[in-house]
Amino acid sequence: MANAAANAATLTPIPAQAQEAALALHAAGDDAKAVRVLRDGTFLSLTHGPTALAALVRDGSLPTTPAEAATRLAQDDASLHAELCRLLATGDRDEATRRLRQATGLDLANAHLLVKQLAEPTD
């Protein structure tokens, strides 16, 4: 991933309905309202809102759940994903959360949700 703002913007779960509404508002030329829609009811920061909108327009969708965010992290930054999994294997959730926040710019709430998702066993 290119930078922390892009990371935070593309790893913050945003409901599908909000994404659809934001895309419609963007198409109508109202990016300010589109960013507001993306931020409503999520942990997406004001700083990362415009970056999230740009990523949504570019990619067509953003994660809607922590599980989708974890998948996106694994695809976009395999080395960070592997580092977090190693930390979680030793039981160090706090360090994994700190490292995720440092690398991505995610707020504490989203970092906690993503680390919790990564710590869950997969079937």
Helices and strands as residue ranges (DSSP letters): H 4-11, H 16-27, H 31-39, H 49-59, H 66-76, H 78-89, H 93-104, H 108-119
